[in-house]
Amino acid sequence: MIYADNSATAAFAACKTKAIVRYGLGYTSIAESVSMAVGRAAHAALDTYLRGGATEKAQKSAMGRYLVEYTNHVEGGEEIEERLSLENTSTVLEKWFEAHREDQLLFYLDSADFEQDVAVKLDDGICPEITFLGRLDGIAKLKHNGKWCVIEHKTTGFVNSYWSSQWHTSSQLTGYMWAASQILGEPVMGCLVDAIEFSLLPGDPVRKCKKHGVTYRECKKEHAKWEWINVTRAPWQIEQWKRDFSRLAMAYGKALETVNADPLYCIDELPMDGTFTGACRFCELKDFCGMGRGKNLMPLLLKHDPWELSMAAKWEKKGENE
């Protein structure tokens, strides 16, 4: 059985070195590890808030969980960007919670199911041995039409039209819609992307904000930003995704099997597709690859932070117990 998620297959399509090192072997840069840890803590807080009914009481519980998750998983010994500090990110989340009480949400809470790991077999008639893995932040019914949609939280440094446009063709969201439809037994063709901006909030104690008429320190919270992005898919896009995911998952599975079967396998034998596709530009492994991609460099330049959804043993054990 091949177990694969969108992150691994998307990386494999862009660069085989990135896919195997990050998602197969579980290595990433220290900076990327910190950003991911902050994102996981935020997801945990958002999940607590929505499960709690999106009330003031739920907000207190959510902020408490965020403090615990942040403290436990964002290592204090590593350099943290100020925008990702506990104070800055907590302020953004507090404002988000205050603006999203139950009656202000775009979806119903009573019908919703929040954060869950899913493993859905992709039997496309070509390769029945593929299981799609994903972590759905939520599945809920929209208030304006009663239709099911996927809820997907995203934290990022800056939200603009360029960043937002990627979700209208994202294979991740297409896969999540397909998985949600398999779970529910009903079509799911939409997704609400909750884009929360973790940029550095202004906090000058002297300079006054023209908009609010007080110092930036006093109105700091009011500068928190987020955006809801409505994404849809047509049936033909779902079918195309199934074909493409199946092809990439098979290729990724075979490549990973080759690497794991040979302890002496050299990572530098993998293609550096990113130099052709442009994927190196924003890749966290750029320095590692630039120094030759030697296995001996991994513990020196990278951090071992396994990609949880890629751990096939976890899903095999789960399947045996069901």
C-alpha positions in Angstrom: 0.0 0.0 0.0 1.3 3.5 -0.9 0.4 6.2 1.6 0.8 9.8 0.3 -0.6 13.2 1.0 -0.7 16.4 -1.1 2.4 17.9 0.4 4.6 14.9 -0.6 3.1 14.5 -4.1 3.2 18.3 -4.8 6.8 18.4 -3.7 7.6 15.3 -5.9 6.1 17.1 -8.9 8.3 20.1 -8.3 11.5 18.5 -7.1 12.3 14.9 -6.1 15.1 15.9 -3.8 12.7 18.1 -1.8 10.0 15.4 -1.6 12.3 12.6 -0.4 14.4 14.7 2.1 11.4 16.6 3.6 8.5 14.2 3.4 10.2 10.8 3.1 13.2 11.3 5.5 11.7 14.0 7.6 14.3 16.8 7.4 13.7 20.5 7.1 15.4 23.8 7.9 15.3 25.2 11.4 13.4 28.4 10.3 10.8 26.3 8.5 10.4 24.1 11.5 9.6 27.1 13.7 7.1 28.4 11.3 5.4 25.0 11.0 5.3 24.7 14.8 3.6 28.1 15.2 1.1 27.1 12.5 0.3 23.8 14.3 -0.2 25.7 17.6 -2.6 28.1 15.9 -4.5 25.3 14.3 -4.9 23.7 17.7 -6.3 26.9 19.2 -8.7 27.5 16.3 -10.0 23.9 16.6 -10.6 24.4 20.4 -12.4 27.6 19.8 -14.8 26.2 17.1 -15.4 23.0 19.0 -16.2 25.1 22.0 -19.0 26.9 20.2 -17.2 30.1 19.2 -18.0 31.9 22.5 -16.1 34.1 24.8 -15.6 31.1 27.1 -14.3 29.1 24.1 -11.9 31.9 23.3 -10.3 31.7 26.8 -9.9 27.9 26.4 -8.4 28.4 22.9 -5.9 31.0 24.1 -4.9 28.7 27.0 -4.3 25.8 24.6 -2.3 28.1 22.3 0.0 29.0 25.1 0.6 25.4 25.9 1.1 24.3 22.3 3.4 27.2 21.6 5.5 26.7 24.7 5.8 22.9 24.1 6.6 23.0 20.4 8.2 26.3 19.5 11.7 25.7 20.9 13.0 28.6 22.9 16.6 27.8 21.9 16.0 28.7 18.2 15.9 32.1 16.7 12.2 33.2 16.2 11.1 36.0 14.0 9.4 38.8 15.9 6.2 38.3 13.8 6.1 34.7 15.1 6.6 35.6 18.7 4.1 34.5 21.3 3.0 38.0 22.0 2.4 39.0 18.3 0.7 35.8 17.2 -1.5 35.7 20.4 -2.7 39.2 19.7 -3.7 38.3 16.1 -5.6 35.2 17.3 -7.4 37.1 20.0 -8.7 39.6 17.5 -9.7 36.8 15.1 -11.7 35.1 17.9 -13.4 38.3 18.9 -14.5 38.8 15.3 -15.8 35.3 14.8 -18.5 34.5 17.3 -21.0 31.8 16.3 -23.5 34.2 14.7 -20.7 35.8 12.6 -19.4 32.6 11.1 -20.1 31.7 7.5 -21.0 28.1 8.4 -23.1 26.2 11.0 -21.3 24.8 14.0 -24.0 22.2 14.9 -23.4 20.2 11.7 -19.6 20.7 11.6 -16.9 18.2 12.2 -13.5 19.8 13.0 -9.8 18.7 12.8 -9.4 15.1 11.8 -6.8 13.0 10.1 -8.2 11.1 7.2 -7.0 8.1 5.1 -9.1 7.4 2.1 -8.4 4.7 -0.5 -8.1 6.0 -4.0 -9.4 3.1 -6.2 -9.3 4.6 -9.7 -9.2 1.3 -11.5 -5.5 1.8 -12.3 -3.8 1.4 -8.9 -6.1 0.3 -6.0 -3.1 0.3 -3.6 -3.0 4.1 -3.0 -4.3 5.8 0.2 -4.8 9.5 0.2 -3.8 11.1 3.6 -4.9 14.5 4.8 -5.7 16.6 7.9 -9.0 18.3 7.5 -9.5 21.4 9.6 -13.2 21.1 9.3 -16.2 20.1 7.3 -19.4 22.2 7.7 -22.6 23.4 6.1 -22.6 26.9 4.7 -25.2 29.2 6.1 -26.2 30.8 2.8 -27.0 27.6 0.9 -26.8 24.7 3.3 -24.2 22.9 1.2 -21.2 21.1 2.6 -17.8 22.7 2.4 -14.2 22.1 3.7 -12.8 24.6 6.2 -9.1 25.2 5.8 -7.1 27.4 8.1 -3.9 28.9 6.8 -1.4 31.1 8.6 1.1 33.1 6.6 3.3 36.2 6.8 1.4 38.2 4.2 -2.0 37.9 2.5 -2.3 39.5 -0.9 -4.0 38.7 -4.2 -0.9 36.7 -5.4 -0.9 34.5 -2.3 -4.7 34.1 -2.3 -4.9 33.1 -6.0 -3.0 29.9 -5.4 -5.9 28.2 -3.7 -8.2 28.4 -6.7 -6.0 25.7 -8.4 -4.5 24.0 -5.3 -4.3 20.2 -5.5 -4.5 20.1 -1.7 -7.9 21.7 -1.5 -9.2 19.5 -4.5 -8.0 16.4 -2.6 -9.7 17.6 0.6 -13.0 18.2 -1.2 -12.8 14.7 -2.7 -11.9 13.1 0.7 -14.7 15.0 2.4 -17.2 13.8 -0.2 -16.1 10.2 0.4 -16.5 10.6 4.2 -20.0 12.2 3.9 -21.3 10.2 0.9 -22.4 13.6 -0.6 -20.7 15.9 -3.1 -18.4 18.5 -1.6 -17.3 21.1 -4.2 -16.4 24.0 -2.1 -13.8 25.2 0.5 -13.5 28.2 2.7 -9.9 29.2 3.2 -9.4 31.1 6.4 -6.2 33.1 5.7 -4.8 34.5 8.9 -1.9 36.9 8.5 0.9 36.6 11.1 2.7 39.8 10.1 4.3 42.0 12.7 1.7 44.3 14.3 2.6 47.9 14.8 3.4 48.7 18.5 5.0 52.1 18.7 4.3 53.6 22.2 4.6 57.2 20.9 3.5 57.4 17.3 -0.2 57.9 16.8 -2.3 55.9 14.4 -4.2 58.1 11.9 -7.1 55.6 11.7 -7.7 55.1 15.4 -6.4 58.3 16.9 -4.3 56.6 19.6 -0.8 55.3 19.8 0.0 52.1 17.8 0.6 50.3 21.1 -3.0 51.0 22.1 -4.6 49.9 18.8 -2.2 47.2 18.0 -4.9 44.5 18.0 -7.0 46.4 15.6 -4.3 45.9 12.9 -4.7 42.2 12.8 -5.7 40.9 9.4 -7.3 37.9 7.9 -9.3 37.0 4.8 -11.9 34.3 3.9 -11.3 32.9 0.4 -14.1 31.0 -1.3 -12.9 28.2 -3.5 -14.9 25.8 -5.7 -14.2 22.9 -7.9 -16.1 21.4 -10.9 -16.6 17.6 -11.1 -14.1 17.4 -14.0 -11.4 19.0 -11.8 -12.0 16.4 -9.1 -11.6 13.6 -11.7 -8.4 15.1 -13.1 -7.0 15.4 -9.6 -7.6 11.7 -9.0 -5.7 10.8 -12.1 -2.8 13.1 -11.4 -2.5 12.2 -7.7 -2.5 8.5 -8.5 0.3 8.9 -11.0 2.4 11.1 -8.6 1.8 8.9 -5.6 2.9 5.8 -7.4 6.1 7.5 -8.5 6.8 9.0 -5.1 6.2 5.6 -3.4 8.6 3.8 -5.7 11.3 6.5 -5.2 10.9 6.4 -1.4 11.0 2.6 -1.4 14.3 2.7 -3.3 15.9 5.2 -0.8 14.7 3.3 2.3 15.8 -0.1 0.9 19.4 1.0 0.6 21.1 2.6 3.7 24.0 3.6 1.5 21.8 5.4 -1.1 23.2 8.8 -1.8 20.7 11.7 -1.8 22.8 13.4 -4.4 21.7 10.8 -6.9 18.1 12.2 -6.8 17.2 14.7 -9.6 17.3 18.4 -8.6 14.1 19.2 -10.5 13.8 22.5 -8.7 16.6 24.0 -10.7 14.4 23.5 -13.8 10.9 24.2 -12.3 12.0 27.2 -10.2 11.0 25.5 -7.0 14.4 26.3 -5.4 13.5 29.9 -5.1 11.5 29.6 -1.9 12.7 26.1 -0.8 13.9 25.7 2.8 16.5 23.1 1.6 18.2 25.5 -0.8 21.4 25.8 1.4 21.6 22.0 1.9 21.4 21.4 -1.8 23.8 24.2 -2.6 26.5 22.4 -0.4 26.2 19.1 -2.2 23.3 17.3 -0.5 25.5 14.9 1.4 23.9 12.8 4.1 26.5 13.9 6.5 25.3 17.5 6.1 21.7 16.7 7.2 22.2 16.9 11.0 24.4 20.0 10.5 22.2 22.1 8.3 18.8 20.6 8.9 16.5 19.6 11.7 14.8 16.2 11.9 11.1 17.0 12.1 9.2 14.1 10.6 6.2 14.9 8.5 3.5 13.1 10.5 1.1 12.3 7.7 3.9 10.6 5.8 4.5 8.0 8.5 3.0 5.0 6.8 3.5 2.7 9.8 1.0 4.8 11.7 -1.7 4.3 9.1 -1.0 0.6 8.7 -1.3 0.0 12.4 -4.5 2.0 12.4 -5.9 -0.1 9.6 -5.1 -3.3 11.5 -7.0 -2.1 14.5 -10.2 -1.1 12.6 
